[in-house]
């Protein structure tokens, strides 16, 4: 799978629009589209690094040297990345919520 196919696949799995990705990595929507269509063949290393960081994968995933994660793994990574922006107290609340949900789930089975 080529880098353009992987970028498209990761975006689809993450449920993001072209504009969402463009806004997060600091390029135009058209540039993301061109990358996914293979019309922009030589993205800068900085852009590739930003895209990999955005999707929570290594550069090796984008280049095809490592396996692409599934949609569930990407969702977990998105949630994890979002925790960085929360206060310590808010992260503690999220952690408590996760623990409560895990207990509830184990009681249901």
C-alpha positions in Angstrom: 0.0 0.0 0.0 1.4 3.4 -0.9 1.6 6.4 1.3 -1.3 8.1 -0.3 -3.5 5.0 0.2 -2.4 4.8 3.9 -3.2 8.5 4.4 -6.7 8.0 3.0 -7.2 4.8 5.0 -6.1 6.4 8.2 -8.4 9.4 7.6 -11.3 7.1 6.9 -10.7 5.0 10.0 -10.5 8.1 12.1 -13.7 9.5 10.7 -12.2 12.8 9.9 -12.8 15.1 7.0 -10.1 16.5 4.7 -10.6 19.8 6.4 -10.2 18.3 9.9 -6.9 16.8 9.0 -5.7 20.0 7.2 -6.6 22.1 10.2 -4.7 19.8 12.6 -1.5 19.6 10.6 -1.5 23.2 9.2 -2.0 22.7 5.5 -4.8 23.3 3.1 -7.6 20.9 2.5 -6.6 20.7 -1.1 -3.0 19.7 -0.1 -4.3 16.8 2.0 -6.5 15.7 -0.9 -3.5 16.0 -3.3 -1.5 13.8 -0.9 -4.2 11.2 -0.8 -4.6 11.1 -4.5 -0.9 10.9 -5.2 -0.7 14.2 -6.9 1.7 15.7 -4.4 4.5 13.1 -4.5 7.1 14.7 -2.3 5.7 15.9 1.0 8.2 17.4 3.3 9.6 15.3 6.1 8.0 17.8 8.5 4.6 17.3 7.0 4.9 13.5 7.1 6.0 13.8 10.7 2.9 16.0 11.5 0.6 13.5 9.8 2.1 10.6 11.6 1.7 12.4 14.9 -1.8 13.5 14.1 -2.9 9.9 13.4 -0.8 8.6 16.4 1.3 6.3 14.2 4.9 6.0 13.4 6.4 7.3 10.1 7.0 3.6 9.4 3.3 3.1 9.2 2.9 5.8 6.6 5.8 4.5 4.5 4.5 0.9 4.7 7.4 -0.4 6.8 5.0 -1.1 9.7 1.4 -2.4 9.9 -1.4 0.1 9.9 -3.5 0.1 13.1 -7.2 -0.7 13.1 -10.0 1.8 13.6 -10.3 0.9 17.3 -6.6 1.5 17.9 -6.8 4.9 16.2 -9.8 5.8 18.4 -7.9 5.0 21.5 -5.0 7.1 20.3 -7.3 10.0 19.6 -8.7 9.8 23.1 -5.2 9.5 24.6 -4.0 12.5 22.6 -6.9 14.6 23.9 -5.9 13.9 27.5 -2.8 16.1 27.1 -4.9 19.2 26.9 -6.8 18.5 30.1 -5.9 19.6 33.6 -4.5 17.0 36.1 -7.9 17.0 37.9 -9.8 16.5 34.6 -7.6 13.6 33.7 -8.2 12.1 37.1 -12.0 12.4 36.5 -11.6 10.7 33.1 -9.6 7.9 34.7 -12.3 7.4 37.4 -14.9 7.3 34.6 -13.0 4.6 32.7 -12.6 2.5 35.9 -16.3 2.8 36.6 -17.2 1.8 33.1 -14.9 -1.2 33.2 -16.5 -2.3 36.5 -20.0 -1.9 35.0 -18.9 -3.8 31.9 -17.5 -6.7 33.9 -20.6 -6.9 36.1 -22.8 -7.2 33.0 -21.0 -10.3 31.8 
